[in-house]
């Protein structure tokens, strides 16, 4: 890396917004929540509910992973009022597998706020949107720009990568976000929503993490990384602290009817209010197993799951018993297990125990699930 230049000397931001929008008009991705440039030019407006839902789902998750969930949500709850009336457990169950479950709880709380306080109508400005539960600066800006062409900067991971390369930014993006946001705000054109989505599409397709198709990029003329012949050197990666490992046990109890004993996690903390099987605490050092009841426990396998701040190693134990543990919980039939609000961690646990999963799922259950960093 070259000598670090202060961010102020790398500005102003050289973006050919006209060329970018021309490229977007010809190359915009087709996404189920998007009103494309042609339809938008013909007067069709994006639905704030669907834009909001997609943006919340896309936080820390890929488009490929989100589409199926988005389609399921909008079929089941086609309006914000429908989502507001849904029981939280149903929303958590439909969310299971997307990870970061606080998003689902905030989603439900926000839907209720819009339905009860605002008559089912989302505010139009980013400032007003930020008064709603779970809507921060990025999501508010995205909704306001995409739905109402508010001229605000929309800075997601794809856009950050594009800007880091255009500027040849030689510090990690997280160290320059306020300056990047301020610089981008000066370049937002009248077509603010199309501009925001064009920048996102550019970062997702041509200016991707591991490839830079600079010969097709509408911004290459003003891109310093391209000019230096080093686009993949940017963004500069921040120094990451080593992720610690925790250890624990999970206990799968199946009765003679094939039902599984499940319980609900506490309503605060990691995976709050989600469904789980009984288990131990998660400790820094391995501890001996202590099942929730006396039974013929057999080792069923091992699960590795990577959370945002730590790596979890779980030993899975299984037993047959018609006796229920002393703690609160319930017996769930195989069909009920399939519909339960089980996070991907506990889907893995049940898979290695051979409960309610096919062989292909069981084979992959011990692998890291980066889509579900909870």
C-alpha positions in Angstrom: 0.0 0.0 0.0 1.2 3.6 -0.7 1.8 6.2 1.9 -1.6 7.1 3.4 -3.0 10.4 2.1 -5.5 12.3 4.3 -9.1 11.8 3.1 -9.5 15.5 2.6 -6.8 15.5 -0.1 -8.6 12.6 -2.0 -11.8 14.7 -2.4 -13.8 16.0 -4.2 -15.5 12.8 -5.5 -15.2 12.5 -9.3 -18.4 10.6 -10.4 -19.9 10.8 -13.9 -23.5 10.6 -12.7 -24.8 10.9 -16.3 -22.8 7.9 -17.5 -23.7 5.9 -14.4 -27.5 6.5 -14.9 -27.2 5.7 -18.6 -25.5 2.4 -17.6 -28.3 1.7 -15.0 -31.0 2.4 -17.6 -29.5 -0.3 -19.8 -28.3 -2.8 -17.1 -30.4 -2.5 -14.0 -30.9 -5.8 -12.1 -34.4 -7.2 -12.0 -35.3 -7.6 -8.4 -38.7 -8.4 -6.9 -38.9 -5.3 -4.8 -37.6 -2.9 -7.4 -39.4 -0.6 -9.9 -37.0 -0.6 -12.8 -35.9 2.6 -14.5 -38.2 2.2 -17.5 -41.3 1.6 -15.3 -40.2 4.4 -13.0 -39.8 6.8 -16.0 -43.3 5.9 -16.9 -44.7 7.0 -13.6 -44.7 3.8 -11.5 -43.6 4.5 -7.9 -41.9 2.0 -5.6 -43.9 0.7 -2.6 -42.2 1.9 0.6 -43.4 -1.2 2.4 -41.6 -3.5 0.0 -38.5 -1.4 -0.2 -38.3 -1.2 3.6 -38.8 -5.0 3.9 -36.1 -5.7 1.3 -33.6 -3.3 2.9 -34.1 -4.8 6.4 -33.6 -8.3 5.0 -30.5 -7.3 3.0 -28.6 -6.0 6.0 -25.7 -8.4 6.4 -27.3 -10.8 3.9 -26.9 -11.4 0.2 -29.6 -10.8 -2.5 -29.5 -14.5 -3.4 -30.3 -15.5 0.1 -33.0 -12.8 0.6 -35.2 -13.3 -2.5 -37.0 -16.4 -1.3 -37.6 -14.9 2.1 -38.9 -11.7 0.6 -41.3 -13.5 -1.7 -42.6 -15.6 1.2 -43.1 -12.6 3.4 -44.9 -10.5 0.8 -47.2 -13.5 -0.1 -48.0 -14.0 3.5 -48.2 -10.4 4.6 -48.8 -8.3 1.5 -49.1 -5.0 3.4 -47.6 -3.4 6.4 -50.9 -3.7 8.1 -50.9 -7.5 7.5 -47.4 -7.7 9.0 -48.4 -5.6 12.0 -51.3 -7.9 12.8 -49.2 -11.1 12.6 -48.1 -12.7 15.9 -44.4 -12.1 16.6 -43.7 -15.9 16.8 -45.0 -16.2 13.2 -42.7 -13.5 12.0 -39.7 -15.0 13.8 -40.6 -18.4 12.4 -40.7 -17.0 8.8 -37.4 -15.2 9.4 -35.6 -18.3 10.7 -32.4 -18.8 8.7 -31.8 -15.2 7.8 -29.9 -14.5 11.0 -29.6 -11.3 13.1 -33.0 -12.0 14.6 -33.2 -8.5 16.2 -34.0 -7.4 12.7 -37.2 -9.5 12.7 -38.3 -8.1 16.1 -37.6 -4.6 15.0 -39.4 -5.3 11.7 -42.5 -6.3 13.6 -42.3 -3.4 16.0 -41.9 -1.0 13.0 -44.8 -2.5 11.2 -47.0 -2.0 14.2 -45.8 1.6 14.6 -46.6 2.5 11.0 -50.0 0.7 11.2 -51.1 2.2 14.5 -49.5 5.6 14.6 -49.3 6.5 10.9 -52.4 4.9 9.5 -50.3 2.4 7.5 -48.4 5.0 5.6 -44.6 5.3 5.8 -43.1 8.8 6.2 -41.5 10.3 3.1 -38.4 11.9 4.6 -35.3 10.2 5.9 -35.5 12.3 9.1 -39.1 11.1 9.8 -38.3 7.5 8.9 -35.6 7.4 11.5 -38.2 7.9 14.3 -39.5 4.4 13.6 -38.2 1.3 15.5 -35.3 -0.4 13.8 -34.8 2.2 11.0 -31.3 3.7 11.2 -29.6 6.3 8.9 -28.9 3.9 6.1 -32.3 2.3 5.8 -34.0 5.7 6.2 -31.9 7.1 3.4 -32.5 4.1 1.1 -36.3 4.3 1.5 -36.5 8.1 1.1 -34.2 8.1 -1.9 -35.7 5.1 -3.7 -39.3 5.8 -3.0 -39.3 9.6 -3.0 -36.1 10.8 -4.7 -34.9 12.6 -1.6 -31.4 13.8 -2.4 -29.6 12.0 0.4 -26.5 9.7 0.2 -27.2 6.0 0.4 -24.0 4.2 1.5 -24.2 0.4 1.7 -21.3 -2.0 1.4 -21.4 -2.1 -2.4 -21.4 1.7 -2.6 -18.6 1.9 -0.1 -16.5 -0.4 -2.2 -17.1 1.7 -5.3 -16.2 4.9 -3.6 -13.1 3.4 -2.0 -11.9 2.4 -5.5 -12.8 5.7 -7.2 -10.8 7.6 -4.5 -8.1 4.9 -4.1 -9.0 5.3 -0.4 -6.0 4.1 1.6 -7.7 3.8 4.9 -10.4 1.4 5.9 -13.9 2.6 4.9 -15.0 2.5 8.5 -12.4 5.2 9.3 -13.8 7.5 6.6 -17.5 7.0 6.5 -18.6 10.5 7.6 -16.3 12.0 4.8 -17.6 9.5 2.2 -21.1 10.3 3.1 -20.6 14.0 2.9 -18.8 13.7 -0.4 -21.5 11.5 -1.9 -24.2 13.9 -0.8 -22.7 16.5 -3.2 -23.1 14.2 -6.2 -26.7 13.0 -5.8 -28.7 14.0 -8.9 -32.4 14.6 -9.3 -33.0 10.9 -10.0 -31.8 10.2 -6.5 -33.5 6.8 -6.2 -32.1 5.5 -9.5 -28.7 6.9 -8.6 -28.7 5.0 -5.3 -29.7 1.8 -7.0 -27.2 2.3 -9.8 -24.4 2.6 -7.3 -25.6 -0.5 -5.5 -25.8 -2.4 -8.8 -22.4 -1.3 -9.9 -20.8 -2.6 -6.7 -22.8 -5.9 -6.9 -21.9 -6.6 -10.6 -18.9 -4.8 -12.1 -17.1 -3.5 -9.0 -17.5 -6.6 -6.9 -15.3 -7.7 -4.0 -13.1 -10.1 -5.9 -13.3 -8.8 -9.4 -13.4 -5.4 -11.1 -14.7 -5.3 -14.7 -13.2 -1.8 -15.3 -13.5 -2.0 -19.1 -17.3 -2.0 -18.6 -17.6 0.5 -15.8 -19.2 3.9 -16.4 -17.1 5.4 -13.6 -13.6 4.2 -14.7 -12.7 7.5 -16.3 -12.6 9.1 -12.8 -11.5 6.1 -10.8 -8.1 6.4 -9.2 -7.7 2.7 -8.4 -8.3 1.9 -12.1 -5.9 4.6 -13.2 -3.2 3.1 -10.9 -4.0 -0.4 -12.3 -4.8 -1.7 -8.7 -8.6 -1.8 -8.3 -8.5 -5.0 -6.2 -6.2 -3.3 -3.7 -9.2 -1.4 -2.4 -11.0 -1.1 -0.1 -8.2 -1.4 2.5 -9.1 -4.1 4.9 -9.4 -3.2 8.6 -7.4 -5.1 11.2 -9.7 -7.7 12.7 -9.6 -9.0 16.2 -9.4 -12.7 16.5 -12.9 -14.3 17.0 -13.0 -16.2 20.3 -14.4 -19.7 20.5 -17.1 -20.9 23.0 -18.1 -24.5 23.8 -21.4 -26.1 24.8 -23.8 -29.0 24.6 -27.3 -29.3 23.0 -29.7 -32.1 24.0 -32.3 -33.5 21.6 -35.1 -35.4 23.3 -37.5 -37.4 21.1 -40.5 -39.2 22.6 -42.1 -42.4 21.4 -44.5 -40.5 19.2 -41.6 -38.8 17.4 -42.2 -35.4 19.0 -39.2 -33.2 20.0 -38.9 -31.3 23.2 -38.5 -27.6 22.5 -38.4 -24.4 24.6 -38.2 -20.7 24.1 -35.0 -18.7 24.7 -35.2 -15.6 27.0 -36.7 -12.5 25.4 -33.5 -10.6 25.6 -30.0 -11.4 24.4 -28.6 -13.5 21.6 -31.4 -15.3 19.6 -34.0 -13.7 21.9 -37.4 -15.3 21.9 -36.4 -17.9 19.4 -37.0 -21.6 19.8 -34.3 -24.0 20.9 -33.6 -27.5 22.3 -32.3 -27.7 25.8 -28.6 -27.0 26.2 -25.8 -25.9 28.4 -24.3 -22.5 28.8 -21.7 -21.5 26.2 -18.3 -21.3 27.9 -14.8 -20.4 26.9 -13.5 -23.9 27.9 -15.3 -27.2 27.3 -17.4 -28.6 30.1 -18.8 -32.1 30.8 -22.3 -32.7 29.5 -25.2 -32.6 32.0 -28.4 -33.6 30.3 -31.7 -31.9 31.3 -33.1 -35.3 32.5 -31.9 -38.8 33.3 -31.8 -40.8 30.0 -29.6 -42.9 27.8 -27.8 -40.1 26.1 -25.8 -40.9 23.0 -23.4 -38.6 21.2 -25.1 -37.6 17.9 -22.5 -35.3 16.4 -21.0 -31.9 16.5 -22.1 -28.4 15.2 -19.9 -25.4 14.4 -21.7 -22.1 14.1 -20.1 -18.7 13.5 -21.8 -15.7 15.2 -20.7 -12.1 14.7 -18.5 -12.0 17.8 -17.6 -15.6 18.5 -17.4 -19.1 17.1 -19.6 -21.7 18.8 -18.7 -25.4 19.0 -21.6 -27.5 20.2 -21.6 -31.3 21.0 -25.0 -32.7 20.3 -26.6 -35.5 22.4 -29.8 -37.4 21.7 -32.1 -39.6 23.8 -35.5 -41.3 23.6 -37.8 -40.4 26.5 -41.4 -39.8 27.2 -40.4 -37.8 30.3 -40.3 -34.0 29.9 -37.5 -31.9 31.5 -38.3 -29.8 34.5 -37.9 -26.6 32.6 -40.7 -25.0 30.6 -41.2 -26.2 27.1 -43.4 -28.3 24.8 -43.5 -31.4 22.7 -43.4 -30.5 19.0 -44.5 -33.0 16.3 -42.2 -33.2 13.2 -44.6 -30.9 11.3 -44.6 -28.4 14.2 -40.8 -28.5 14.3 -40.7 -27.6 10.6 -42.8 -24.5 11.3 -41.1 -23.5 14.5 -39.1 -20.3 14.9 -35.8 -22.3 15.0 -32.7 -20.3 14.1 -30.3 -22.0 11.8 -28.1 -23.1 14.7 -30.8 -25.3 16.1 -31.8 -26.6 12.6 -28.2 -27.8 12.4 -28.5 -29.4 15.8 -31.6 -31.3 14.9 -30.1 -32.3 11.6 -27.0 -34.0 13.1 -29.4 -35.7 15.6 -31.3 -37.1 12.6 -34.6 -35.3 13.4 -36.8 -33.8 10.7 -34.0 -33.5 8.1 -33.1 -35.3 5.0 -29.7 -36.8 4.4 -28.4 -33.9 2.4 -29.2 -31.5 5.2 -27.7 -33.7 7.8 -24.4 -34.0 5.7 -24.0 -30.2 5.6 -25.3 -29.4 9.1 -21.8 -29.1 10.6 -20.6 -26.6 8.1 -20.3 -22.9 8.7 -23.4 -21.0 7.8 -22.2 -17.5 6.8 -25.6 -16.5 5.7 -26.8 -16.8 9.3 -24.4 -14.7 11.3 -26.7 -14.1 14.2 
